[in-house]
Amino acid sequence: MSFHRTTFATLALIFLVQDAFAQERRFGAWAVGLLNDKSGSYAATANESDVVFGQSCQVTGAGCSWFLIPRYECTVGGNYTVLVNSDAGTAAHTLSCATAEGKTHYRFNDSEQITSLVSKSSEIAFAFAKAGSQFQVSRFSLNGSNDALTLMLKTATIMGQKNNGSGMRDQVL
């Protein structure tokens, strides 16, 4: 009888964990969830103009990268310079334009420096040069970002362990 209770408790826990990963979790201004194709997890925030800033981690070992999803299109394959400003400092960064699920977005080429700025700041801003002498500035709250990023990394790690073929699963060899 105790074997059946243990098995039921284990199955219930597995379903609860899977359900928790299927739903988005909130930490201050940030949300954590799974990528639509379940290839990894993300932690992100949106500003009042619906521009999204965040980080995603792939379970395939491709690592984590910072992204920015603007309201306007960028040219896929193009590189763009952006001025980043936060409580922890200011720096110029190069972003690459990519596409995912039919929507263009920017990928930061130097993730380590962005991670450092985010971990030490309460807000962050990105200024893009526009035509003429104008700048497009997007600002984001970092309230809750550290907790959100920690959960995102844990989620990606757990997903990677589930997908690595180890354990007591049936396998074709």
N, C-alpha and C positions, 0 to 999 in steps of 0.2 A: 504493500500500500504506500509506503514512503517513497518508493521509486516513482510511482505515478504522480504523487504530490510534487516531487522534485522536478519531474519532467514538465508538469503543467506550469509550475512557477517559472522554470527556465523559458518555456515557450511564451508565457505572458510577458516576461521581461523583454524578450526579443521583439515582440510586437509593439511594446511600449516604446522601446528605443527607436525602432523603425518609424513609428508614428511621430516621435519627437523630431527626427531628422526630416520628415516630410513636411513639417510645418515650419514657418519662419519664426525665429525668436527675436525679440527686441531688447536692445540695451541702449537706453537713452535715445539719441537720434539715429542709432544704427540698427540694422537688421541682419540676421544671419540665416542662411538657407542653403538649399541644394541648387546647383545649376540645373536648368531644365532637362538636360540630357543625362543627369545624374553622374556626370564625369568628375564632379568635384563639388566644392562648397564655396560660398562667397560671404563677405561681410561688406555692407555698403550703407550709404546714407544718401538722401536726396535733399537738395535745397528747395527753397520756395519757388524756384523757376523750373522744377522737375529735372534738373541736371543731376546725374548720379555719379558719385565717387565711391570707389571701394577697391577691394582686393579679392581675387579669386585664387583658389588652389586646386590643382588637378590631382587626382588620385593616381595617375599613371606615372608619376615621378617627374612630370614636366615642371614642377615647382609652382610658385605663387607669383602673381603679377598684379600690379596696381592698374586700375582702369578709370577712365572718365567717359561718361556717356552724355554728350551734349545734346541740345535740342536741334542742332543743325548738322548737316552731313560733312564729313571730311573725305578726302580723296584716299581711297584704299591704297596702301603702300607708301603714302606720303609721310614725310617727317615734318614735325612742327615744333617750334621752340615756345616754351611757356615759362613765365616767371612765377615761381612758387613762393608764397609768403606765409609765415606762421609765427607763433610765439617763440619758436625755437630757432628761427633764422629764415634767410631768404636765399634762393638759388635759382639759376636758370636750368631748365631740363629739356631734354628732347623727347618728344612723344612720337609714336608711330601710329598711323591710322590702320585699323583692321576691321574686319566684319565678322559678326556672329549672329546667327539666327536672322539674317537679313537686315541687321542694323549696324551702322558704323559706330566705332568707338575708338578712343585713344588708349594706347598702352604705354606706360612709362618705361623708358629704357634703363633707368637706374632705380630699381625697386628698393635697394638698401637705404638710400638717402631719404626716400619718401617714408619708409617705415620708421626711420629715426625721427623725422619731423613729426609724424603722426603720434608717435609714442610720447613725445615731450610737449605737445601743444593742446590747446583747448579749441582752436579753430584753424582752418587752413584756407588759403585763397589761391586761385590760378588766374593769371592774366595772359590772354592771347592777343597778339597784335592783329588788328583788323586793317581794312583798307584805309589809306590816309594816315591820320595820326591818332586813330581811336584804338581802344583796348576793350575786349570783352572780359569781364571779371566774374568768376564764379566763386562764391564763398560757401564753406561747409562747416557745420558744427562737428567737433570730434568728441562730444559728450557720449560716453559709452563705447568708444572705438576700441579701447584696449581689451575690455571684456569680450566684445564681439569678435575681435581678431583671434583671441585665445580660443574661443569656442569653434570658430571656423577652422583653425588649424587642427584641433582635436577631432572635429568631424571628418576632415579630409584624411587624417591619419587612420581613423577607425574604418572609413570606407575603403582605404587602400589595403588595410589588413584583411578586410572581407573579400577583396577582389584579387588577392595575390596568390590564390590557389593553395594556400596552406590550410592545415586543419584536417578534419575528418570528413571532407566532402568526397563524393564520388568524382573520379577524374578519369579522363581518357588519356592513356599513356601510349 
